Amino acid sequence: LTVEGDLENFRWDLRPGWYLISLNRTPADLDVPDLVFRLVRNDRLMFLKNGAGQFYLPDQNFCNINGWEVSEGYLMKLFAGTPWQVFGDPIAVDQPVQLNQGWNMSAYFPTQPISSESALAGIADEMILAKDGRGRFFHPESGFNNLGNLQPGRGYSYNLREASELVYQIGENLALAGIKTLQPTHFANLAATGSDMSVLITGSDYLQGQEIGCFNSSGLLLGSGSFNSAGHCGLAVWGNDNTTEVIDGAKEGETLIFVLFDGVEEKTVVPTSITGKPVWTNGGFMLGKIPSEASTPVTFGIHETYPNPTNGPVRLSFGLEMDAKVSLRVYDLSGRLVTTLVSSDYKTGNHQIVWNTDMVSSGLYIVKLAVPGRRHIEKIAVLK
């Protein structure tokens, strides 16, 4: 932070990609195109939008944001890295921020880092979730927090049960020791795409250091994380970035598949849903639990078909009591083979597979799981 004349100058050193940013000073000119003029002139800014969905698209010379609102956070995407600085009168740290029920993209006024738990103590009872632009989050109900300190220059998203007034609490708690979050090394640590769903997976301390990856039915990695010493892992499951032609994230309604890596091998796991469902939705939240290994009986059979009835992908979860050659096939009611989902060797344990029903018509289908000497049948209804 530097000072020039009687106006304070805040400088960002931005890298390419998505950012959730905010100002802690009031510029003399609140016109959005004027405020980001240098970013546009240097071909750095691709896109800017507020929490109401209004946006500035420089390439098309279109902007329907009626002035920069200093109490709000803004989502921006940059073509390339660049410094950016804004001059303006400092905003009082205790200036209230009016928050609506549901999601809010909000500014952060303090000029120093503050523990997120301390800074947000005034709205803790109303807050469902707080998160930053990198998908890290604080979930007060469970006590999980990998958000750490709130930082000047960044914006934050708050999901509230009811409307409230936020006044950042400073007290005696400034920057606390940084929360050390283990970064995944087996699964890639993905970049932000501009939309995400927050997933909290809980378990026991035996999971410490293990990694979990979240995939769609096509095998695309959507998010990843590592379990902490308590056996908890919070991860951002990224949505598709619609500003590019490449499919790099989830689409609304896609079924989520979780894969656990214990340092030696990967295995599909099916967390028990406590809150939410393993279906991607922008701004959604899922809390799931992986039972301890000792309390997870493995029994033969198809244990879950979700969703059922379905009009799209359906997730099938099945268990094997011993290593076996597995056949998992789908038949119609006349006994005609529709598709073979699995025909290979599987190890003992619980497994998960996704059947995409896009190529079949409405009707009732028979799913048969077979290993030498045993079989299990379930029915799935497809409605279109």
C-alpha positions as CSV (number, residue, x, y, z in Angstrom):
1,L,0.0,0.0,0.0
2,T,1.4,3.4,-1.0
3,V,0.1,6.9,-0.5
4,E,0.1,9.6,-3.2
5,G,-1.0,13.1,-2.2
6,D,-4.2,12.9,-0.1
7,L,-5.4,9.8,-2.0
8,E,-4.4,6.3,-1.2
9,N,-3.2,4.0,-4.0
10,F,-3.9,0.3,-3.9
11,R,-2.0,-1.9,-6.3
12,W,-2.8,-5.4,-7.4
13,D,-0.3,-7.7,-9.2
14,L,-2.8,-9.9,-11.1
15,R,-2.1,-13.1,-13.0
16,P,-4.1,-14.5,-15.9
17,G,-7.4,-16.1,-15.1
18,W,-10.3,-15.5,-12.8
19,Y,-10.3,-13.2,-9.8
20,L,-12.9,-12.1,-7.2
21,I,-11.8,-8.6,-6.2
22,S,-13.0,-5.6,-4.3
23,L,-11.9,-2.0,-3.4
24,N,-11.4,-0.6,0.1
25,R,-11.3,3.0,-1.1
26,T,-13.8,5.1,-3.1
27,P,-12.5,6.2,-6.5
28,A,-13.3,9.7,-7.7
29,D,-14.7,8.2,-10.9
30,L,-17.0,5.2,-10.4
31,D,-17.7,4.6,-14.1
32,V,-16.7,1.0,-14.7
33,P,-15.1,1.4,-18.2
34,D,-13.1,4.4,-16.9
35,L,-12.0,2.5,-13.7
36,V,-10.6,-0.4,-15.7
37,F,-9.5,1.6,-18.7
38,R,-5.8,0.7,-18.5
39,L,-6.7,-3.0,-18.3
40,V,-8.7,-2.7,-21.4
41,R,-6.2,-0.5,-23.3
42,N,-3.5,-3.0,-22.6
43,D,-5.7,-6.0,-23.8
44,R,-5.7,-7.5,-20.3
45,L,-9.4,-7.5,-19.3
46,M,-11.7,-10.1,-20.9
47,F,-14.8,-9.9,-18.7
48,L,-16.1,-8.3,-15.5
49,K,-19.4,-8.9,-13.7
50,N,-21.1,-8.2,-10.4
51,G,-23.3,-10.4,-8.2
52,A,-26.5,-9.3,-9.9
53,G,-25.2,-10.8,-13.2
54,Q,-24.6,-7.4,-14.9
55,F,-21.3,-7.3,-16.8
56,Y,-18.8,-5.4,-18.8
57,L,-17.5,-7.1,-22.0
58,P,-14.8,-4.8,-23.5
59,D,-14.5,-6.7,-26.8
60,Q,-18.1,-5.9,-27.6
61,N,-18.0,-2.4,-26.0
62,F,-20.9,-3.5,-23.8
63,C,-21.5,-2.5,-20.1
64,N,-24.7,-2.6,-18.2
65,I,-23.1,-2.1,-14.7
66,N,-24.4,1.3,-13.6
67,G,-21.3,2.3,-11.7
68,W,-18.9,0.5,-9.4
69,E,-20.6,-0.2,-6.0
70,V,-17.7,-0.2,-3.5
71,S,-19.6,-2.5,-1.1
72,E,-19.7,-5.3,-3.7
73,G,-17.2,-7.8,-5.0
74,Y,-16.6,-8.2,-8.7
75,L,-15.6,-11.3,-10.7
76,M,-13.1,-10.5,-13.5
77,K,-11.1,-12.6,-16.0
78,L,-7.8,-11.5,-17.4
79,F,-6.1,-12.5,-20.7
80,A,-2.7,-12.0,-19.2
81,G,-1.0,-10.9,-16.0
82,T,-0.8,-7.2,-15.2
83,P,-0.4,-4.7,-12.3
84,W,-3.5,-2.6,-11.6
85,Q,-3.9,0.3,-9.2
86,V,-6.8,2.4,-8.0
87,F,-6.7,5.8,-6.3
88,G,-9.4,6.9,-3.9
89,D,-10.4,8.0,-0.4
90,P,-10.1,5.2,2.2
91,I,-13.4,3.5,3.2
92,A,-14.0,3.3,7.0
93,V,-13.3,-0.3,8.2
94,D,-16.6,-0.3,10.2
95,Q,-18.7,0.9,7.3
96,P,-21.7,-1.6,7.2
97,V,-22.3,-3.8,4.2
98,Q,-25.9,-4.7,3.5
99,L,-26.2,-8.4,2.6
100,N,-29.3,-10.1,1.2
101,Q,-30.7,-13.5,1.9
102,G,-28.8,-16.0,-0.3
103,W,-25.6,-15.3,-2.1
104,N,-23.8,-12.0,-2.0
105,M,-20.5,-10.9,-3.6
106,S,-19.0,-8.5,-1.2
107,A,-16.1,-6.1,-0.6
108,Y,-13.6,-6.4,2.1
109,F,-12.8,-3.0,3.7
110,P,-10.0,-3.5,6.2
111,T,-6.4,-2.7,5.1
112,Q,-4.9,-5.7,6.8
113,P,-5.5,-9.5,6.8
114,I,-7.9,-10.7,9.5
115,S,-8.9,-14.2,10.5
116,S,-12.1,-15.0,8.7
117,E,-13.7,-16.4,11.8
118,S,-13.0,-13.2,13.7
119,A,-13.9,-10.8,10.8
120,L,-17.2,-12.5,10.1
121,A,-18.2,-13.1,13.7
122,G,-21.1,-10.6,13.4
123,I,-22.9,-12.6,10.8
124,A,-21.9,-16.1,12.0
125,D,-25.4,-17.1,13.1
126,E,-26.9,-16.2,9.7
127,M,-24.1,-17.4,7.5
128,I,-24.3,-20.7,5.7
129,L,-21.0,-20.4,3.8
130,A,-18.3,-17.9,3.0
131,K,-15.8,-18.5,0.2
132,D,-13.2,-16.7,-1.9
133,G,-12.5,-16.7,-5.6
134,R,-10.3,-19.7,-5.4
135,G,-13.0,-21.9,-4.0
136,R,-11.7,-22.0,-0.4
137,F,-14.5,-21.8,2.2
138,F,-15.6,-21.4,5.8
139,H,-18.6,-23.5,6.9
140,P,-19.6,-22.4,10.4
141,E,-22.0,-25.2,11.1
142,S,-19.3,-27.9,10.7
143,G,-16.5,-25.7,11.9
144,F,-14.5,-26.4,8.7
145,N,-12.4,-23.5,7.5
146,N,-9.7,-23.5,4.8
147,L,-10.5,-19.9,3.9
148,G,-8.0,-18.6,6.5
149,N,-7.4,-14.8,6.6
150,L,-9.5,-12.4,4.7
151,Q,-7.2,-10.3,2.5
152,P,-7.3,-6.6,1.2
153,G,-8.1,-6.4,-2.5
154,R,-10.1,-9.6,-2.6
155,G,-13.8,-10.0,-2.7
156,Y,-15.8,-12.7,-0.9
157,S,-19.0,-14.5,-1.4
158,Y,-21.4,-15.0,1.5
159,N,-24.5,-17.2,1.5
160,L,-26.9,-16.1,4.3
161,R,-30.1,-17.7,5.7
162,E,-31.6,-14.2,6.0
163,A,-30.7,-10.6,5.2
164,S,-28.1,-9.1,7.6
165,E,-25.7,-6.2,8.0
166,L,-22.0,-7.0,7.9
167,V,-19.5,-4.9,9.9
168,Y,-16.0,-6.4,9.7
169,Q,-14.8,-7.3,13.2
170,I,-11.2,-6.4,13.9
171,G,-10.8,-6.4,17.6
172,E,-7.4,-7.6,18.6
173,N,-7.2,-10.3,16.0
174,L,-5.3,-9.1,12.9
175,A,-3.5,-11.6,10.7
176,L,-3.4,-15.0,12.4
177,A,-0.9,-17.7,11.5
178,G,-1.8,-19.0,8.1
179,I,-3.9,-22.1,7.8
180,K,-1.7,-24.7,6.3
181,T,-3.8,-26.5,3.7
182,L,-2.2,-29.6,2.1
183,Q,-2.2,-29.3,-1.6
184,P,-2.9,-32.4,-3.7
185,T,0.0,-33.8,-5.7
186,H,-1.5,-36.9,-7.3
187,F,-4.6,-35.1,-8.6
188,A,-4.1,-31.8,-10.3
189,N,-4.8,-28.6,-8.4
190,L,-7.1,-26.9,-10.9
191,A,-7.4,-23.2,-11.7
192,A,-10.6,-21.2,-11.1
193,T,-13.1,-21.2,-13.9
194,G,-15.5,-18.5,-12.6
195,S,-18.1,-20.9,-11.1
196,D,-17.9,-23.6,-8.5
197,M,-19.7,-25.8,-6.0
198,S,-18.3,-26.3,-2.5
199,V,-17.9,-29.9,-1.2
200,L,-16.9,-30.9,2.3
201,I,-16.0,-34.6,2.8
202,T,-15.6,-35.7,6.4
203,G,-14.2,-38.9,7.7
204,S,-11.7,-40.1,10.4
205,D,-8.1,-39.3,11.1
206,Y,-7.0,-42.3,9.1
207,L,-7.7,-40.2,6.0
208,Q,-5.0,-37.6,6.9
209,G,-2.8,-36.9,3.9
210,Q,-4.9,-38.9,1.5
211,E,-6.3,-37.1,-1.6
212,I,-9.7,-37.0,-3.2
213,G,-10.6,-36.1,-6.8
214,C,-14.0,-35.3,-8.1
215,F,-14.8,-36.3,-11.7
216,N,-17.8,-36.2,-14.1
217,S,-19.0,-39.3,-16.0
218,S,-16.6,-38.6,-18.8
219,G,-13.6,-38.8,-16.5
220,L,-12.9,-35.1,-16.4
221,L,-11.3,-33.9,-13.2
222,L,-13.5,-31.2,-11.7
223,G,-11.8,-30.6,-8.3
224,S,-9.4,-32.1,-5.8
225,G,-8.2,-31.7,-2.3
226,S,-6.2,-33.4,0.6
227,F,-7.5,-34.5,4.0
228,N,-6.4,-32.6,7.1
229,S,-5.4,-34.1,10.4
230,A,-9.1,-34.5,11.4
231,G,-9.9,-36.4,8.3
232,H,-11.8,-33.6,6.6
233,C,-11.3,-32.2,3.1
234,G,-12.9,-29.1,1.5
235,L,-12.7,-28.8,-2.3
236,A,-14.0,-26.6,-5.0
237,V,-15.7,-28.5,-7.8
238,W,-15.3,-26.2,-10.8
239,G,-18.0,-25.5,-13.4
240,N,-17.3,-25.1,-17.1
241,D,-15.7,-21.8,-18.1
242,N,-18.1,-20.5,-20.8
243,T,-15.6,-17.9,-22.0
244,T,-13.6,-20.6,-23.7
245,E,-14.4,-23.3,-26.3
246,V,-12.8,-26.1,-24.2
247,I,-14.9,-28.1,-21.8
248,D,-12.9,-27.6,-18.5
249,G,-15.6,-28.0,-15.8
250,A,-18.9,-29.4,-14.8
251,K,-22.3,-28.6,-16.4
252,E,-25.4,-27.9,-14.4
253,G,-27.0,-31.2,-13.2
254,E,-23.9,-33.4,-13.8
255,T,-23.4,-36.3,-11.5
256,L,-20.2,-36.2,-9.4
257,I,-17.9,-39.2,-8.9
258,F,-15.3,-39.2,-6.1
259,V,-12.0,-41.1,-6.3
260,L,-9.8,-41.6,-3.2
261,F,-6.0,-41.9,-3.5
262,D,-4.3,-43.4,-0.4
263,G,-0.8,-42.9,-1.7
264,V,-0.7,-46.2,-3.5
265,E,-3.8,-46.7,-5.5
266,E,-7.1,-45.0,-6.5
267,K,-10.5,-46.3,-5.6
268,T,-14.0,-45.0,-6.1
269,V,-15.8,-44.0,-3.0
270,V,-19.4,-43.1,-2.4
271,P,-19.7,-40.5,0.4
272,T,-22.9,-40.6,2.4
273,S,-24.8,-37.4,1.7
274,I,-25.6,-35.4,4.8
275,T,-26.4,-32.1,3.2
276,G,-27.0,-31.7,-0.6
277,K,-26.5,-34.2,-3.3
278,P,-23.5,-35.3,-5.5
279,V,-24.9,-33.3,-8.4
280,W,-23.2,-30.2,-9.6
281,T,-24.9,-26.9,-9.2
282,N,-23.3,-23.4,-9.4
283,G,-23.0,-22.1,-5.8
284,G,-24.2,-25.4,-4.3
285,F,-22.9,-27.1,-1.2
286,M,-22.6,-30.8,-0.4
287,L,-21.5,-32.3,2.9
288,G,-20.7,-36.0,2.7
289,K,-19.1,-38.5,5.0
290,I,-16.8,-41.4,4.3
291,P,-17.3,-44.0,7.0
292,S,-14.2,-45.4,8.7
293,E,-12.8,-48.5,7.1
294,A,-13.6,-50.6,10.1
295,S,-17.3,-49.6,10.0
296,T,-17.8,-50.0,6.3
297,P,-19.1,-53.5,5.6
298,V,-18.6,-54.6,2.0
299,T,-21.6,-56.7,0.8
300,F,-22.2,-58.0,-2.7
301,G,-24.8,-56.3,-4.8
302,I,-26.0,-53.1,-6.4
303,H,-26.5,-50.8,-3.5
304,E,-27.6,-47.5,-5.2
305,T,-29.0,-46.3,-8.5
306,Y,-29.2,-42.5,-8.4
307,P,-31.2,-40.7,-9.6
308,N,-33.9,-43.3,-10.3
309,P,-36.1,-42.5,-12.2
310,T,-33.7,-40.6,-14.4
311,N,-33.6,-38.6,-17.6
312,G,-29.8,-38.4,-17.9
313,P,-26.8,-40.0,-16.3
314,V,-27.5,-42.4,-13.4
315,R,-24.8,-43.5,-10.9
316,L,-24.7,-47.1,-9.9
317,S,-22.9,-48.2,-6.8
318,F,-22.0,-51.8,-6.2
319,G,-20.0,-53.9,-3.7
320,L,-17.8,-56.9,-4.0
321,E,-16.9,-59.2,-1.1
322,M,-13.8,-60.5,-2.9
323,D,-11.7,-59.8,-6.1
324,A,-13.7,-61.0,-9.1
325,K,-14.3,-60.8,-12.8
326,V,-17.3,-58.5,-12.9
327,S,-20.0,-58.1,-15.5
328,L,-22.5,-55.2,-15.2
329,R,-25.0,-55.1,-18.1
330,V,-28.2,-53.3,-18.9
331,Y,-31.2,-55.1,-20.6
332,D,-34.6,-54.0,-21.7
333,L,-37.8,-55.8,-20.6
334,S,-37.6,-58.1,-23.6
335,G,-34.2,-59.4,-22.5
336,R,-32.3,-57.6,-25.2
337,L,-28.8,-56.4,-24.2
338,V,-28.7,-52.6,-24.3
339,T,-25.2,-52.0,-23.1
340,T,-22.3,-53.5,-21.2
341,L,-21.1,-51.1,-18.4
342,V,-18.4,-53.3,-16.9
343,S,-16.6,-56.4,-18.1
344,S,-13.3,-56.6,-16.2
345,D,-11.5,-57.5,-13.0
346,Y,-12.4,-55.6,-9.9
347,K,-11.0,-55.7,-6.4
348,T,-12.9,-56.2,-3.1
349,G,-14.7,-53.1,-2.0
350,N,-17.4,-50.6,-3.0
351,H,-17.3,-49.2,-6.6
352,Q,-19.2,-46.7,-8.7
353,I,-20.0,-46.5,-12.4
354,V,-22.2,-44.0,-14.4
355,W,-24.6,-45.0,-17.1
356,N,-25.5,-42.2,-19.6
357,T,-29.0,-42.9,-20.7
358,D,-29.0,-40.3,-23.5
359,M,-29.0,-43.0,-26.2
360,V,-32.0,-45.0,-24.9
361,S,-35.7,-44.3,-25.0
362,S,-38.1,-44.0,-22.0
363,G,-38.9,-47.2,-20.3
364,L,-37.9,-49.7,-17.6
365,Y,-34.5,-51.3,-17.8
366,I,-32.9,-54.2,-15.9
367,V,-29.3,-53.9,-14.6
368,K,-27.6,-57.2,-13.8
369,L,-24.4,-57.4,-11.8
370,A,-22.7,-60.8,-12.1
371,V,-19.6,-62.5,-10.7
372,P,-18.8,-66.2,-10.9
373,G,-21.5,-67.9,-8.9
374,R,-23.5,-64.8,-7.9
375,R,-25.7,-62.1,-9.5
376,H,-27.9,-59.2,-8.4
377,I,-30.6,-57.4,-10.4
378,E,-32.0,-53.9,-10.1
379,K,-34.5,-51.9,-12.2
380,I,-34.0,-48.3,-13.5
381,A,-36.8,-46.2,-14.9
382,V,-35.8,-43.8,-17.7
383,L,-38.2,-40.9,-18.3
384,K,-37.8,-38.4,-21.2
